[in-house]
């Protein structure tokens, strides 16, 4: 054995040198994919909340994503392409997160007992992330699939008719899960990677937790207001369900109207 190897063996550093970097890379990938999904959710919330500014505002944003103002006509398949990328990222994040989930009911029960006995706030937050992540996997998949296959069904009246027709329940559950998961996830990622730590970690964690709570409340409030606006529009439009919105202040080509597949 070489002298350097003997020194490493005596110090215990040989064990460190031999450990795989894969778990760390997977953790980094989990945090990055989570951050990208968080950015998407903020963008998505801004998009859907445009209904609060009126039907015309929501219609304009819809046509923006369909490329009308760039190509001169609406292409709903552009929305499908963007949603497909989000779906890939969504499932990649879910697969990475499963590494942290209990692999059996016995492990799940041990985890719950451990959390109850320990009484650690961050452990309880992690449990909430597990529950909300599980809910989001099914609710979010259905929501994204609908956007993927029916991008032309997005618009002031089309979306309002869908919500009033019964989708409000699923949307409400998804909103609650996303709001909680988002705020807790950003907080735990910041703590995990030590940003911003400052001189006193107790103080910095307290501020990070408050920031996460504010993010959750803002996201939830804006989402609930938007959902209520779609419900109101759907109720007022219930006698004409299926009719698509026609712009009143924009001179658009006939194929740019809501619900048209170009």
KOLKE-329942 format. One record per residue (C-alpha): residue in one letter; x, y, z. Coordinates in nm, 3 decimals. Layout:
BEGIN
<pt><aa>A</aa><px>X</px><py>Y</py><pz>Z</pz></pt>
...
***
This chain:
BEGIN
<pt><aa>X</aa><px>0.000</px><py>0.000</py><pz>0.000</pz></pt>
<pt><aa>X</aa><px>0.129</px><py>0.344</py><pz>-0.092</pz></pt>
<pt><aa>X</aa><px>0.210</px><py>0.600</py><pz>0.173</pz></pt>
<pt><aa>X</aa><px>-0.072</px><py>0.832</py><pz>0.058</pz></pt>
<pt><aa>X</aa><px>-0.324</px><py>0.547</py><pz>0.079</pz></pt>
<pt><aa>X</aa><px>-0.206</px><py>0.463</py><pz>0.430</pz></pt>
<pt><aa>X</aa><px>-0.254</px><py>0.824</py><pz>0.540</pz></pt>
<pt><aa>X</aa><px>-0.605</px><py>0.832</py><pz>0.393</pz></pt>
<pt><aa>X</aa><px>-0.694</px><py>0.504</py><pz>0.563</pz></pt>
<pt><aa>X</aa><px>-0.575</px><py>0.630</py><pz>0.900</pz></pt>
<pt><aa>X</aa><px>-0.772</px><py>0.955</py><pz>0.867</pz></pt>
<pt><aa>X</aa><px>-1.091</px><py>0.794</py><pz>0.736</pz></pt>
<pt><aa>X</aa><px>-1.087</px><py>1.014</py><pz>0.424</pz></pt>
<pt><aa>X</aa><px>-1.068</px><py>0.707</py><pz>0.203</pz></pt>
<pt><aa>X</aa><px>-1.436</px><py>0.644</py><pz>0.281</pz></pt>
<pt><aa>X</aa><px>-1.526</px><py>0.997</py><pz>0.178</pz></pt>
<pt><aa>X</aa><px>-1.327</px><py>0.970</py><pz>-0.143</pz></pt>
<pt><aa>X</aa><px>-1.503</px><py>0.647</py><pz>-0.234</pz></pt>
<pt><aa>X</aa><px>-1.858</px><py>0.775</py><pz>-0.186</pz></pt>
<pt><aa>X</aa><px>-2.076</px><py>0.838</py><pz>-0.489</pz></pt>
<pt><aa>X</aa><px>-2.175</px><py>1.188</py><pz>-0.593</pz></pt>
<pt><aa>X</aa><px>-2.499</px><py>1.065</py><pz>-0.747</pz></pt>
<pt><aa>X</aa><px>-2.723</px><py>1.138</py><pz>-0.443</pz></pt>
<pt><aa>X</aa><px>-2.595</px><py>1.497</py><pz>-0.432</pz></pt>
<pt><aa>X</aa><px>-2.652</px><py>1.540</py><pz>-0.806</pz></pt>
<pt><aa>X</aa><px>-3.004</px><py>1.402</py><pz>-0.770</pz></pt>
<pt><aa>X</aa><px>-3.073</px><py>1.645</py><pz>-0.484</pz></pt>
<pt><aa>X</aa><px>-2.947</px><py>1.935</py><pz>-0.696</pz></pt>
<pt><aa>X</aa><px>-3.164</px><py>1.819</py><pz>-0.987</pz></pt>
<pt><aa>X</aa><px>-3.464</px><py>1.797</py><pz>-0.753</pz></pt>
<pt><aa>X</aa><px>-3.413</px><py>2.154</py><pz>-0.632</pz></pt>
<pt><aa>X</aa><px>-3.355</px><py>2.292</py><pz>-0.983</pz></pt>
<pt><aa>X</aa><px>-3.660</px><py>2.118</py><pz>-1.131</pz></pt>
<pt><aa>X</aa><px>-3.866</px><py>2.237</py><pz>-0.834</pz></pt>
<pt><aa>X</aa><px>-3.750</px><py>2.595</py><pz>-0.886</pz></pt>
<pt><aa>X</aa><px>-3.834</px><py>2.581</py><pz>-1.257</pz></pt>
<pt><aa>X</aa><px>-4.180</px><py>2.444</py><pz>-1.179</pz></pt>
<pt><aa>X</aa><px>-4.227</px><py>2.719</py><pz>-0.919</pz></pt>
<pt><aa>X</aa><px>-4.146</px><py>2.981</py><pz>-1.184</pz></pt>
<pt><aa>X</aa><px>-4.392</px><py>2.814</py><pz>-1.420</pz></pt>
<pt><aa>X</aa><px>-4.663</px><py>2.816</py><pz>-1.152</pz></pt>
<pt><aa>X</aa><px>-4.613</px><py>3.187</py><pz>-1.087</pz></pt>
<pt><aa>X</aa><px>-4.635</px><py>3.254</py><pz>-1.460</pz></pt>
<pt><aa>X</aa><px>-4.941</px><py>3.030</py><pz>-1.492</pz></pt>
<pt><aa>X</aa><px>-5.109</px><py>3.209</py><pz>-1.201</pz></pt>
<pt><aa>X</aa><px>-5.046</px><py>3.548</py><pz>-1.362</pz></pt>
<pt><aa>X</aa><px>-5.193</px><py>3.414</py><pz>-1.685</pz></pt>
<pt><aa>X</aa><px>-5.513</px><py>3.273</py><pz>-1.534</pz></pt>
<pt><aa>X</aa><px>-5.558</px><py>3.572</py><pz>-1.301</pz></pt>
<pt><aa>X</aa><px>-5.582</px><py>3.801</py><pz>-1.604</pz></pt>
<pt><aa>X</aa><px>-5.956</px><py>3.724</py><pz>-1.585</pz></pt>
<pt><aa>X</aa><px>-5.963</px><py>3.962</py><pz>-1.286</pz></pt>
<pt><aa>X</aa><px>-5.891</px><py>4.244</py><pz>-1.531</pz></pt>
<pt><aa>X</aa><px>-6.180</px><py>4.139</py><pz>-1.753</pz></pt>
<pt><aa>X</aa><px>-6.263</px><py>3.891</py><pz>-2.024</pz></pt>
<pt><aa>X</aa><px>-6.082</px><py>4.099</py><pz>-2.286</pz></pt>
<pt><aa>X</aa><px>-5.757</px><py>4.092</py><pz>-2.086</pz></pt>
<pt><aa>X</aa><px>-5.770</px><py>3.714</py><pz>-2.047</pz></pt>
<pt><aa>X</aa><px>-5.850</px><py>3.675</py><pz>-2.417</pz></pt>
<pt><aa>X</aa><px>-5.551</px><py>3.892</py><pz>-2.512</pz></pt>
<pt><aa>X</aa><px>-5.313</px><py>3.689</py><pz>-2.294</pz></pt>
<pt><aa>X</aa><px>-5.449</px><py>3.366</py><pz>-2.446</pz></pt>
<pt><aa>X</aa><px>-5.380</px><py>3.487</py><pz>-2.798</pz></pt>
<pt><aa>X</aa><px>-5.035</px><py>3.603</py><pz>-2.690</pz></pt>
<pt><aa>X</aa><px>-4.943</px><py>3.246</py><pz>-2.593</pz></pt>
<pt><aa>X</aa><px>-5.095</px><py>3.113</py><pz>-2.913</pz></pt>
<pt><aa>X</aa><px>-4.856</px><py>3.333</py><pz>-3.112</pz></pt>
<pt><aa>X</aa><px>-5.118</px><py>3.554</py><pz>-3.274</pz></pt>
<pt><aa>X</aa><px>-4.929</px><py>3.879</py><pz>-3.221</pz></pt>
<pt><aa>X</aa><px>-4.612</px><py>3.721</py><pz>-3.363</pz></pt>
<pt><aa>X</aa><px>-4.748</px><py>3.523</py><pz>-3.659</pz></pt>
<pt><aa>X</aa><px>-5.070</px><py>3.710</py><pz>-3.735</pz></pt>
<pt><aa>X</aa><px>-5.289</px><py>3.409</py><pz>-3.654</pz></pt>
<pt><aa>X</aa><px>-5.349</px><py>3.183</py><pz>-3.354</pz></pt>
<pt><aa>X</aa><px>-5.175</px><py>2.847</py><pz>-3.322</pz></pt>
<pt><aa>X</aa><px>-5.308</px><py>2.662</py><pz>-3.014</pz></pt>
<pt><aa>X</aa><px>-5.054</px><py>2.383</py><pz>-3.070</pz></pt>
<pt><aa>X</aa><px>-4.788</px><py>2.623</py><pz>-2.942</pz></pt>
<pt><aa>X</aa><px>-4.957</px><py>2.595</py><pz>-2.603</pz></pt>
<pt><aa>X</aa><px>-4.950</px><py>2.215</py><pz>-2.633</pz></pt>
<pt><aa>X</aa><px>-4.575</px><py>2.223</py><pz>-2.700</pz></pt>
<pt><aa>X</aa><px>-4.511</px><py>2.437</py><pz>-2.394</pz></pt>
<pt><aa>X</aa><px>-4.735</px><py>2.215</py><pz>-2.179</pz></pt>
<pt><aa>X</aa><px>-4.551</px><py>1.903</py><pz>-2.302</pz></pt>
<pt><aa>X</aa><px>-4.222</px><py>2.049</py><pz>-2.178</pz></pt>
<pt><aa>X</aa><px>-4.384</px><py>2.128</py><pz>-1.842</pz></pt>
<pt><aa>X</aa><px>-4.523</px><py>1.773</py><pz>-1.820</pz></pt>
<pt><aa>X</aa><px>-4.176</px><py>1.626</py><pz>-1.878</pz></pt>
<pt><aa>X</aa><px>-4.033</px><py>1.851</py><pz>-1.607</pz></pt>
<pt><aa>X</aa><px>-4.325</px><py>1.769</py><pz>-1.376</pz></pt>
<pt><aa>X</aa><px>-4.273</px><py>1.392</py><pz>-1.402</pz></pt>
<pt><aa>X</aa><px>-3.895</px><py>1.427</py><pz>-1.371</pz></pt>
<pt><aa>X</aa><px>-3.942</px><py>1.624</py><pz>-1.050</pz></pt>
<pt><aa>X</aa><px>-4.190</px><py>1.365</py><pz>-0.920</pz></pt>
<pt><aa>X</aa><px>-3.950</px><py>1.080</py><pz>-0.995</pz></pt>
<pt><aa>X</aa><px>-3.666</px><py>1.258</py><pz>-0.814</pz></pt>
<pt><aa>X</aa><px>-3.892</px><py>1.334</py><pz>-0.516</pz></pt>
<pt><aa>X</aa><px>-3.997</px><py>0.969</py><pz>-0.484</pz></pt>
<pt><aa>X</aa><px>-3.650</px><py>0.896</py><pz>-0.349</pz></pt>
<pt><aa>X</aa><px>-3.759</px><py>1.080</py><pz>-0.033</pz></pt>
<pt><aa>X</aa><px>-4.098</px><py>0.912</py><pz>-0.002</pz></pt>
<pt><aa>X</aa><px>-4.160</px><py>0.611</py><pz>0.225</pz></pt>
<pt><aa>X</aa><px>-4.131</px><py>0.291</py><pz>0.021</pz></pt>
<pt><aa>X</aa><px>-4.391</px><py>0.097</py><pz>0.223</pz></pt>
<pt><aa>X</aa><px>-4.676</px><py>0.149</py><pz>0.467</pz></pt>
<pt><aa>X</aa><px>-4.448</px><py>0.033</py><pz>0.750</pz></pt>
<pt><aa>X</aa><px>-4.197</px><py>0.307</py><pz>0.664</pz></pt>
<pt><aa>X</aa><px>-4.479</px><py>0.559</py><pz>0.640</pz></pt>
<pt><aa>X</aa><px>-4.607</px><py>0.462</py><pz>0.985</pz></pt>
<pt><aa>X</aa><px>-4.256</px><py>0.483</py><pz>1.136</pz></pt>
<pt><aa>X</aa><px>-4.214</px><py>0.825</py><pz>0.976</pz></pt>
<pt><aa>X</aa><px>-4.540</px><py>0.955</py><pz>1.126</pz></pt>
<pt><aa>X</aa><px>-4.451</px><py>0.825</py><pz>1.473</pz></pt>
<pt><aa>X</aa><px>-4.104</px><py>0.974</py><pz>1.444</pz></pt>
<pt><aa>X</aa><px>-4.248</px><py>1.314</py><pz>1.343</pz></pt>
<pt><aa>X</aa><px>-4.500</px><py>1.307</py><pz>1.632</pz></pt>
<pt><aa>X</aa><px>-4.238</px><py>1.213</py><pz>1.893</pz></pt>
<pt><aa>X</aa><px>-3.975</px><py>1.452</py><pz>1.763</pz></pt>
<pt><aa>X</aa><px>-4.215</px><py>1.747</py><pz>1.743</pz></pt>
<pt><aa>X</aa><px>-3.988</px><py>1.920</py><pz>1.491</pz></pt>
<pt><aa>X</aa><px>-4.156</px><py>2.193</py><pz>1.286</pz></pt>
<pt><aa>X</aa><px>-3.948</px><py>2.136</py><pz>0.971</pz></pt>
<pt><aa>X</aa><px>-4.023</px><py>1.763</py><pz>0.984</pz></pt>
<pt><aa>X</aa><px>-4.396</px><py>1.841</py><pz>0.994</pz></pt>
<pt><aa>X</aa><px>-4.350</px><py>2.071</py><pz>0.695</pz></pt>
<pt><aa>X</aa><px>-4.180</px><py>1.788</py><pz>0.510</pz></pt>
<pt><aa>X</aa><px>-4.481</px><py>1.567</py><pz>0.583</pz></pt>
<pt><aa>X</aa><px>-4.710</px><py>1.833</py><pz>0.437</pz></pt>
<pt><aa>X</aa><px>-4.490</px><py>1.835</py><pz>0.126</pz></pt>
<pt><aa>X</aa><px>-4.529</px><py>1.458</py><pz>0.097</pz></pt>
<pt><aa>X</aa><px>-4.909</px><py>1.479</py><pz>0.120</pz></pt>
<pt><aa>X</aa><px>-4.945</px><py>1.774</py><pz>-0.116</pz></pt>
<pt><aa>X</aa><px>-4.694</px><py>1.625</py><pz>-0.360</pz></pt>
<pt><aa>X</aa><px>-4.897</px><py>1.305</py><pz>-0.373</pz></pt>
<pt><aa>X</aa><px>-5.216</px><py>1.502</py><pz>-0.438</pz></pt>
<pt><aa>X</aa><px>-5.050</px><py>1.718</py><pz>-0.704</pz></pt>
<pt><aa>X</aa><px>-4.926</px><py>1.413</py><pz>-0.894</pz></pt>
<pt><aa>X</aa><px>-5.282</px><py>1.306</py><pz>-0.974</pz></pt>
<pt><aa>X</aa><px>-5.463</px><py>1.641</py><pz>-0.981</pz></pt>
<pt><aa>X</aa><px>-5.183</px><py>1.818</py><pz>-1.168</pz></pt>
<pt><aa>X</aa><px>-5.149</px><py>1.538</py><pz>-1.424</pz></pt>
<pt><aa>X</aa><px>-5.519</px><py>1.563</py><pz>-1.512</pz></pt>
<pt><aa>X</aa><px>-5.499</px><py>1.942</py><pz>-1.538</pz></pt>
<pt><aa>X</aa><px>-5.190</px><py>1.940</py><pz>-1.758</pz></pt>
<pt><aa>X</aa><px>-5.327</px><py>1.663</py><pz>-1.980</pz></pt>
<pt><aa>X</aa><px>-5.638</px><py>1.869</py><pz>-2.045</pz></pt>
<pt><aa>X</aa><px>-5.425</px><py>2.165</py><pz>-2.150</pz></pt>
<pt><aa>X</aa><px>-5.214</px><py>1.938</py><pz>-2.371</pz></pt>
<pt><aa>X</aa><px>-5.494</px><py>1.780</py><pz>-2.573</pz></pt>
<pt><aa>X</aa><px>-5.739</px><py>2.074</py><pz>-2.577</pz></pt>
<pt><aa>X</aa><px>-5.534</px><py>2.395</py><pz>-2.598</pz></pt>
<pt><aa>X</aa><px>-5.812</px><py>2.558</py><pz>-2.802</pz></pt>
<pt><aa>X</aa><px>-6.044</px><py>2.518</py><pz>-2.502</pz></pt>
<pt><aa>X</aa><px>-5.859</px><py>2.792</py><pz>-2.312</pz></pt>
<pt><aa>X</aa><px>-6.026</px><py>3.132</py><pz>-2.309</pz></pt>
<pt><aa>X</aa><px>-6.258</px><py>3.358</py><pz>-2.108</pz></pt>
<pt><aa>X</aa><px>-6.578</px><py>3.166</py><pz>-2.185</pz></pt>
<pt><aa>X</aa><px>-6.430</px><py>2.822</py><pz>-2.252</pz></pt>
<pt><aa>X</aa><px>-6.238</px><py>2.819</py><pz>-1.923</pz></pt>
<pt><aa>X</aa><px>-6.531</px><py>2.969</py><pz>-1.730</pz></pt>
<pt><aa>X</aa><px>-6.771</px><py>2.709</py><pz>-1.871</pz></pt>
<pt><aa>X</aa><px>-6.533</px><py>2.431</py><pz>-1.768</pz></pt>
<pt><aa>X</aa><px>-6.497</px><py>2.568</py><pz>-1.415</pz></pt>
<pt><aa>X</aa><px>-6.871</px><py>2.628</py><pz>-1.369</pz></pt>
<pt><aa>X</aa><px>-6.944</px><py>2.286</py><pz>-1.516</pz></pt>
<pt><aa>X</aa><px>-6.783</px><py>2.113</py><pz>-1.218</pz></pt>
<pt><aa>X</aa><px>-6.408</px><py>2.149</py><pz>-1.263</pz></pt>
<pt><aa>X</aa><px>-6.399</px><py>2.405</py><pz>-0.981</pz></pt>
<pt><aa>X</aa><px>-6.369</px><py>2.128</py><pz>-0.721</pz></pt>
<pt><aa>X</aa><px>-6.057</px><py>1.977</py><pz>-0.879</pz></pt>
<pt><aa>X</aa><px>-5.911</px><py>2.323</py><pz>-0.942</pz></pt>
<pt><aa>X</aa><px>-5.970</px><py>2.421</py><pz>-0.579</pz></pt>
<pt><aa>X</aa><px>-5.799</px><py>2.109</py><pz>-0.442</pz></pt>
<pt><aa>X</aa><px>-5.510</px><py>2.156</py><pz>-0.683</pz></pt>
<pt><aa>X</aa><px>-5.475</px><py>2.522</py><pz>-0.584</pz></pt>
<pt><aa>X</aa><px>-5.459</px><py>2.434</py><pz>-0.213</pz></pt>
<pt><aa>X</aa><px>-5.199</px><py>2.163</py><pz>-0.274</pz></pt>
<pt><aa>X</aa><px>-4.984</px><py>2.379</py><pz>-0.503</pz></pt>
<pt><aa>X</aa><px>-4.990</px><py>2.683</py><pz>-0.272</pz></pt>
<pt><aa>X</aa><px>-4.875</px><py>2.479</py><pz>0.029</pz></pt>
<pt><aa>X</aa><px>-4.621</px><py>2.273</py><pz>-0.165</pz></pt>
<pt><aa>X</aa><px>-4.476</px><py>2.581</py><pz>-0.333</pz></pt>
<pt><aa>X</aa><px>-4.417</px><py>2.785</py><pz>-0.018</pz></pt>
<pt><aa>X</aa><px>-4.279</px><py>2.494</py><pz>0.183</pz></pt>
<pt><aa>X</aa><px>-4.065</px><py>2.372</py><pz>-0.106</pz></pt>
<pt><aa>X</aa><px>-3.897</px><py>2.709</py><pz>-0.159</pz></pt>
<pt><aa>X</aa><px>-3.833</px><py>2.739</py><pz>0.215</pz></pt>
<pt><aa>X</aa><px>-3.683</px><py>2.391</py><pz>0.246</pz></pt>
<pt><aa>X</aa><px>-3.467</px><py>2.435</py><pz>-0.064</pz></pt>
<pt><aa>X</aa><px>-3.327</px><py>2.761</py><pz>0.075</pz></pt>
<pt><aa>X</aa><px>-3.249</px><py>2.589</py><pz>0.407</pz></pt>
<pt><aa>X</aa><px>-3.099</px><py>2.284</py><pz>0.235</pz></pt>
<pt><aa>X</aa><px>-2.853</px><py>2.486</py><pz>0.029</pz></pt>
<pt><aa>X</aa><px>-2.783</px><py>2.746</py><pz>0.297</pz></pt>
<pt><aa>X</aa><px>-2.923</px><py>3.057</py><pz>0.131</pz></pt>
<pt><aa>X</aa><px>-2.935</px><py>3.312</py><pz>0.278</pz></pt>
<pt><aa>X</aa><px>-2.791</px><py>3.183</py><pz>0.602</pz></pt>
<pt><aa>X</aa><px>-2.642</px><py>3.491</py><pz>0.766</pz></pt>
<pt><aa>X</aa><px>-2.470</px><py>3.490</py><pz>1.102</pz></pt>
<pt><aa>X</aa><px>-2.758</px><py>3.340</py><pz>1.299</pz></pt>
<pt><aa>X</aa><px>-2.927</px><py>3.042</py><pz>1.133</pz></pt>
<pt><aa>X</aa><px>-3.216</px><py>3.053</py><pz>1.380</pz></pt>
<pt><aa>X</aa><px>-3.304</px><py>3.407</py><pz>1.276</pz></pt>
<pt><aa>X</aa><px>-3.252</px><py>3.340</py><pz>0.906</pz></pt>
<pt><aa>X</aa><px>-3.473</px><py>3.031</py><pz>0.918</pz></pt>
<pt><aa>X</aa><px>-3.744</px><py>3.230</py><pz>1.091</pz></pt>
<pt><aa>X</aa><px>-3.738</px><py>3.491</py><pz>0.815</pz></pt>
<pt><aa>X</aa><px>-3.729</px><py>3.223</py><pz>0.543</pz></pt>
<pt><aa>X</aa><px>-4.029</px><py>3.053</py><pz>0.700</pz></pt>
<pt><aa>X</aa><px>-4.217</px><py>3.382</py><pz>0.703</pz></pt>
<pt><aa>X</aa><px>-4.126</px><py>3.441</py><pz>0.339</pz></pt>
<pt><aa>X</aa><px>-4.256</px><py>3.095</py><pz>0.250</pz></pt>
<pt><aa>X</aa><px>-4.581</px><py>3.167</py><pz>0.434</pz></pt>
<pt><aa>X</aa><px>-4.623</px><py>3.499</py><pz>0.251</pz></pt>
<pt><aa>X</aa><px>-4.566</px><py>3.326</py><pz>-0.085</pz></pt>
<pt><aa>X</aa><px>-4.825</px><py>3.063</py><pz>0.003</pz></pt>
<pt><aa>X</aa><px>-5.085</px><py>3.320</py><pz>0.114</pz></pt>
<pt><aa>X</aa><px>-5.032</px><py>3.548</py><pz>-0.188</pz></pt>
<pt><aa>X</aa><px>-5.051</px><py>3.254</py><pz>-0.428</pz></pt>
<pt><aa>X</aa><px>-5.360</px><py>3.116</py><pz>-0.256</pz></pt>
<pt><aa>X</aa><px>-5.536</px><py>3.453</py><pz>-0.239</pz></pt>
<pt><aa>X</aa><px>-5.479</px><py>3.536</py><pz>-0.605</pz></pt>
<pt><aa>X</aa><px>-5.577</px><py>3.184</py><pz>-0.706</pz></pt>
<pt><aa>X</aa><px>-5.902</px><py>3.192</py><pz>-0.506</pz></pt>
<pt><aa>X</aa><px>-5.995</px><py>3.532</py><pz>-0.647</pz></pt>
<pt><aa>X</aa><px>-5.930</px><py>3.405</py><pz>-1.000</pz></pt>
<pt><aa>X</aa><px>-6.133</px><py>3.089</py><pz>-0.940</pz></pt>
<pt><aa>X</aa><px>-6.421</px><py>3.300</py><pz>-0.808</pz></pt>
<pt><aa>X</aa><px>-6.402</px><py>3.522</py><pz>-1.117</pz></pt>
<pt><aa>X</aa><px>-6.424</px><py>3.218</py><pz>-1.348</pz></pt>
<pt><aa>X</aa><px>-6.718</px><py>3.088</py><pz>-1.146</pz></pt>
<pt><aa>X</aa><px>-6.894</px><py>3.424</py><pz>-1.181</pz></pt>
<pt><aa>X</aa><px>-6.829</px><py>3.438</py><pz>-1.556</pz></pt>
<pt><aa>X</aa><px>-6.941</px><py>3.078</py><pz>-1.596</pz></pt>
<pt><aa>X</aa><px>-7.262</px><py>3.144</py><pz>-1.403</pz></pt>
<pt><aa>X</aa><px>-7.345</px><py>3.448</py><pz>-1.614</pz></pt>
<pt><aa>X</aa><px>-7.263</px><py>3.255</py><pz>-1.932</pz></pt>
<pt><aa>X</aa><px>-7.443</px><py>2.933</py><pz>-1.831</pz></pt>
<pt><aa>X</aa><px>-7.733</px><py>2.985</py><pz>-2.074</pz></pt>
<pt><aa>X</aa><px>-7.485</px><py>3.017</py><pz>-2.361</pz></pt>
<pt><aa>X</aa><px>-7.239</px><py>2.747</py><pz>-2.253</pz></pt>
<pt><aa>X</aa><px>-7.020</px><py>2.642</py><pz>-2.544</pz></pt>
<pt><aa>X</aa><px>-7.027</px><py>2.984</py><pz>-2.709</pz></pt>
<pt><aa>X</aa><px>-6.680</px><py>3.132</py><pz>-2.751</pz></pt>
<pt><aa>X</aa><px>-6.571</px><py>3.483</py><pz>-2.660</pz></pt>
<pt><aa>X</aa><px>-6.558</px><py>3.740</py><pz>-2.940</pz></pt>
<pt><aa>X</aa><px>-6.328</px><py>4.038</py><pz>-2.890</pz></pt>
<pt><aa>X</aa><px>-6.482</px><py>4.383</py><pz>-2.885</pz></pt>
<pt><aa>X</aa><px>-6.179</px><py>4.613</py><pz>-2.882</pz></pt>
<pt><aa>X</aa><px>-5.931</px><py>4.414</py><pz>-3.090</pz></pt>
<pt><aa>X</aa><px>-5.940</px><py>4.375</py><pz>-3.465</pz></pt>
<pt><aa>X</aa><px>-5.850</px><py>4.008</py><pz>-3.501</pz></pt>
<pt><aa>X</aa><px>-5.876</px><py>3.777</py><pz>-3.796</pz></pt>
<pt><aa>X</aa><px>-6.168</px><py>3.529</py><pz>-3.791</pz></pt>
<pt><aa>X</aa><px>-5.937</px><py>3.234</py><pz>-3.710</pz></pt>
<pt><aa>X</aa><px>-5.808</px><py>3.414</py><pz>-3.400</pz></pt>
<pt><aa>X</aa><px>-6.135</px><py>3.387</py><pz>-3.210</pz></pt>
<pt><aa>X</aa><px>-6.144</px><py>3.179</py><pz>-2.894</pz></pt>
<pt><aa>X</aa><px>-6.183</px><py>2.806</py><pz>-2.949</pz></pt>
<pt><aa>X</aa><px>-6.057</px><py>2.799</py><pz>-3.308</pz></pt>
<pt><aa>X</aa><px>-5.793</px><py>2.544</py><pz>-3.405</pz></pt>
<pt><aa>X</aa><px>-5.559</px><py>2.697</py><pz>-3.658</pz></pt>
***
